[in-house]
């Protein structure tokens, strides 16, 4: 069964590429023709590539791993946020923070800092601060929520990356390749598909085109997640019928010493963050100097 069809992609304008003078020769295999100075993408190949990518994402979801969606361009933000949140996967739609993958422990520190502020608000510690301190912490919390709120539950590196617009998200692709994380992406005629593991040739500027492709990917992920849930239920029922204990969860893989040390350092850094937040606010020396000068 095909994830999408030729006519759906055609109606969404997925076949429109960029101007001929802006094309990347490496996209030649996916170009059907040139019309009025614009390249037309071969949608028959797009359908095949969507099915191939969807099958791979389904298996990743079925194994219980996560897929990180990256789409910071205006046309894709709301579409990705809505559809990806519905299937419980993490996404980045505001800004790609440098090192989000290659320096993952630091990103986790920022997320834990956000959780710490929430905890302080709930247990009443936040009420002990002055108005100025509350304002500073609230602004900090809002900034963290905007940039990292959608990946708050991403506790380990994702198993794959899905990107809308390879050129705009070049840093994300580079980090993923450095860590050998497979990359799925919508690739337009002006982009270089070399570093993309699963190329989906399509118009990455039209909102309708983006919606069709992302919808197909999310549907595949939802299927994989549901199959995983049914398999676990079946295993539990079989174990109960045989009078056996429920199957044990898969053990966590052994962590290398270097990785363990990095996480220990992360925990220590979080403790420092908590301490810094709980320390009474002190005005910088230059503020006092300016006030004295004004008097």
Secondary structure, 3 states (H helix, E strand, C coil): CCCCCHHHHHHCCCCEEEEHHHCCHHHHHHEEEEECCEEEECHHHHHHHHHHHHHHHHHHHHCCCCEEEECCCHHHHHHHHHHHHHCCCCEECCCCCCCCCCCHHHHHHHHHHHHHHHHHHHHCHHHHCCHHHHHHHHHHHHHHHHHHHHHCCCCCCCCEEEEECCCCCHHHHHHHHHCCCEEEEEECCCCCCCCCCEEEECCCCCHHHHHHHHHHHHHHHHHHHHHHHHHHHHHHHHHHHCCCCCCCCCCCCCCCHHHHHHHHHHHHHHHHHHHHHHCCCCCCHHHHHHHHHHC
